[in-house]
Amino acid sequence: MKTLIIAISIITLVAIAIIPQIHFASAQLAQTQSAKQYINLRAEVWNEFFRMTTAAFTVGAIVSGTMIWLVWRFRESNPKNKAPTKWEHLEDPTAGSYEEEGH
Amino acid sequence: MVLELQKPRPVWQIMFSTHHTDVGYLYLVFGIVFLFMGGVLAMIIRTHLFFPGQGVLVSDSATFNRIFTVHGLTMLFLFALPVANGIGNILVPIMVRYKDMAYPKLNAIAFWMNPVGAALLWLGFADTSWVSYAPYSVIRAPGPAADMFIFGMKILGISSILSSINFVVTIMKCKHPDLSLRRVPLFAWSMLTVSLMTIIAMPTYAAALIMMLTDRLGLSGFFNPFAGGDPIAYLHLFWFTFHPEVYIFLLPAIGMMYEIIPRFSRKPLYSQASGVFAFVMLGIIGFASWGHHMYSTGMDFTTKVVFMIGTLAAVPASGMHVFNFLATMWGGRIRFAAPMKFAVGGIALFFSAGAGGVLNSAMPLDFISHGTYWVVGHMHLFLIGTIGFGFVAMIYYMFPYITGRMYNEKWASAHFVLMFWGTVQTFFTQHLLGLEGMPRRVYDYPTEFTSWTQLNQISTIGAWMIGASFAIFLASLIYYSAKGKYANMDDPWGLGGKYYYPVAAKNPHGGHSGY
């Protein structure tokens, strides 16, 4: 599940970053093919920005979805989550460190 | 301070104490009192706007201006800052393993400046709005209210600087020699960051206040266009201080979430280093984006682009905090007691508010949303959605430590549900109101605009829900601090192990010892 979410996130982010670039490049190409066509570069920059805003919202949706799943999956009342974590055997489970645990 | 209600001391003994837990307790009580005073003003504003054209509750626009001005000042400077300072006073010396704050008397002086500043703000009841933009504030704003506002803010500013110096020295110079700065808990890191930001930012506003005062007295004309001054200069000085101040309000709440989330997830924090890095980055980036409040003042394109990039630079650092929280929760066994509910709710709303911030930073969109209810919704989503939720989470978390008793979990859940739903309904709706074109800070609006009326009424119902949630909160705080069950001070939430490290702190009034 963790791997799937990470894979989907990476694919989505890469797609969002690449698609506007293709669009932008093809628009510039069209300008060179026809001298009469005028591309307002500033408008293109803003279009780029709005697409990045879309990216921000997409990331937001992914993060929010992940959070909702985390809350559902890792709540202590979830039947899959009955067994104590390995950190709970410590006197203070929060005092450990991911680095020291080899993560 | 522990078990205060079981072993009560005379009030004067707490009031005149210089011990960090007592000063922290005073800050907390002060902040909570003003939370409710500011909240009453918010209820008046929203209820008034529920009935357009009728002048319900507020009969004239001047009074309305005064109400939203004092509401803003109260929530920002008399609630948010004191509560952060209160929790900081209680926990920071414990976290750095020192007996007290570095300068205990200075600490108490810094606190006692707050009631003086608060009295000036509330007795003056100025109408300038909390930003007090020139030229209105220097030409037309009626005295003595505006003058009392200047002196009140001056005193609160000095108090902030004094307490910030104290935090910086305590953390940097008084921490235990065995404790490296890298391992100082992240809440202390958040207080260190905001203290350094305050020391850098606040003197600019202090200077602006003096200039405003001399302008009002006719001795100068810095911001007075009739005397050759430039009102835009005030905006630069103001936002140079108060955009970083947004982070000064925000970062302690994030630091509080770093205390709560690992404990209730029953596992270590995912990455201490990334949390420290993100705090430091936000502390620096906070100074690179003040111009985005002023896109519509005739700034040139290049300058606007610089400020836009500066604003967007905060996104990765904020994202690091969110990912740190999620990674910490991942693989844990999470108990959703009240502190955890509010912390997770705060993270969700933090992300929503941040998404709105990305849109605000875009110049073309900013021209549409500037001065509308969009801005009100965005700002409040941060202030209540993140800072409010973080602070409430921490107050529930500290409740057993301060009172020795437990709050009621069911009432706390009711508080959470009402507050979360109310926050979403009130402030998401205000974003839509802004897109519909409703300007902010208006006393009334035409009833012919039916969408404005409908959205305002939806927003107001949400605000009433928030009000009801805080009524539950207040009743719980009072009732369960006196009548609640005694808490198991080693492990109040039954999480297992010895989690509750503040109780191991050195207590000046007997009880526990540690470190």
Chai-1 contact restraints between the chains, C-beta under 6 A:
chainA,res_idxA,chainB,res_idxB,connection_type,confidence,min_distance_angstrom,max_distance_angstrom,comment,restraint_id
A,F49,B,A362,contact,1.0,0.0,6.0,A-B,restraint_1
A,T53,B,V358,contact,1.0,0.0,6.0,A-B,restraint_2
A,A56,B,A355,contact,1.0,0.0,6.0,A-B,restraint_3
A,A56,B,V358,contact,1.0,0.0,6.0,A-B,restraint_4
A,F57,B,A355,contact,1.0,0.0,6.0,A-B,restraint_5
A,G60,B,F351,contact,1.0,0.0,6.0,A-B,restraint_6
A,G60,B,A355,contact,1.0,0.0,6.0,A-B,restraint_7
A,V63,B,F351,contact,1.0,0.0,6.0,A-B,restraint_8
A,L70,B,M329,contact,1.0,0.0,6.0,A-B,restraint_9
A,F74,B,M329,contact,1.0,0.0,6.0,A-B,restraint_10
A,F74,B,G332,contact,1.0,0.0,6.0,A-B,restraint_11
A,F74,B,I334,contact,1.0,0.0,6.0,A-B,restraint_12
A,R75,B,I334,contact,1.0,0.0,6.0,A-B,restraint_13
A,E76,B,R333,contact,1.0,0.0,6.0,A-B,restraint_14
A,E76,B,R335,contact,1.0,0.0,6.0,A-B,restraint_15
A,N81,B,R333,contact,1.0,0.0,6.0,A-B,restraint_16
A,T85,B,R266,contact,1.0,0.0,6.0,A-B,restraint_17
A,T85,B,K267,contact,1.0,0.0,6.0,A-B,restraint_18
A,T85,B,R333,contact,1.0,0.0,6.0,A-B,restraint_19
A,W87,B,K267,contact,1.0,0.0,6.0,A-B,restraint_20
A,E88,B,R266,contact,1.0,0.0,6.0,A-B,restraint_21
A,E88,B,G496,contact,1.0,0.0,6.0,A-B,restraint_22
A,E91,B,G497,contact,1.0,0.0,6.0,A-B,restraint_23
A,E91,B,K498,contact,1.0,0.0,6.0,A-B,restraint_24
A,D92,B,G497,contact,1.0,0.0,6.0,A-B,restraint_25
A,D92,B,K498,contact,1.0,0.0,6.0,A-B,restraint_26
A,P93,B,R266,contact,1.0,0.0,6.0,A-B,restraint_27
A,P93,B,K267,contact,1.0,0.0,6.0,A-B,restraint_28
A,P93,B,G497,contact,1.0,0.0,6.0,A-B,restraint_29
A,T94,B,P262,contact,1.0,0.0,6.0,A-B,restraint_30
A,T94,B,R263,contact,1.0,0.0,6.0,A-B,restraint_31
A,T94,B,P268,contact,1.0,0.0,6.0,A-B,restraint_32
A,G96,B,P268,contact,1.0,0.0,6.0,A-B,restraint_33
A,S97,B,P268,contact,1.0,0.0,6.0,A-B,restraint_34
A,Y98,B,Y270,contact,1.0,0.0,6.0,A-B,restraint_35
